[in-house]
Amino acid sequence: MTEIDKNELRSRLTPIQYAVTQEAQTERATAARLSSHAPIGAAHVAFVSSTAQRALATLDRVATVTTYASTVTYPTSGLGPALRTVAGALVKGIGTRVFWVQTGGFDTHSQQGTNVGTYANLMTTLNDGLTAFYADLNNQHLLSQTLVLQFSEFGRRITENGSQGTDHGAAGVMMALGGLVRGGLYGTAPSLQPDPQNQTLENGGNDVHYETDFRSVYARVIDNWLGASSVSLLGGDFRRPGLDFV
């Protein structure tokens, strides 16, 4: 770091921030010098040094994500910043093929509402974040190289409980988003008529009966998108004919 760089850094950071940043830079420089030296005949040291150098190079690539200038304005809370980071990583080409982000707070059971309230706000967060992400990648000409899978750890019952909410259910919905996704509904749209004789429901007509094993969705992505073997990775054959969204 040059003296000019140091002065500029001091003008932007508080003394504590500057001290921490300067210490981190010093430690990184020291690690780089140590890993650049591999004594002749010391294979194990050479392996550790080369691994350290690759790790430092990866950190440098990841750090470039912070300079990403998105083509759209992302929501400033919830899922937005996380998806913006993923978009930046894709544009910068840091080398990662799988990203995982999450947004919480969906474990609501009362006063869920339809257009206002906690649940409506959560769904707005999901919608706005994904909409911005989709538009950004489309502008960056990366949409055809990107597949988004949206899922939840639990579903919802179809009947309202006594507090204007819904409790955990047996089935849920997974959504796929991307430039090469074949859009549509994969499965049978259930009838929500709460009748014990309704074959698309279970538990006395209160829960939607799941039709597609979520591992079948993973299998399709692993085989047809990532180019790996779903049978070996999932420990079984969960491939399902007709589930050809990618």
Secondary structure, 3 states (H helix, E strand, C coil): CCHHHHHHHHHHCCHHHHHHHHHHHHHHHHHHHHHCCCCCCCHHHHHHHHHHHHHHHHHHHHHHHHHCCCCCCCCCCCCHHHHHHHHHHHHHCCCCCCCCCCCCCCCCCCCCCCCCCHHHHHHHHHHHHHHHHHHHHHHCCCHHHCEEEECCCCEECCCCCCCCCCCEECCCCCEEEECCCCCCCCCCCCCCCCCCCCCCEECCCCEECCCCCHHHHHHHHHHHCCCCCHHHHHCCCCCCCCCCCC
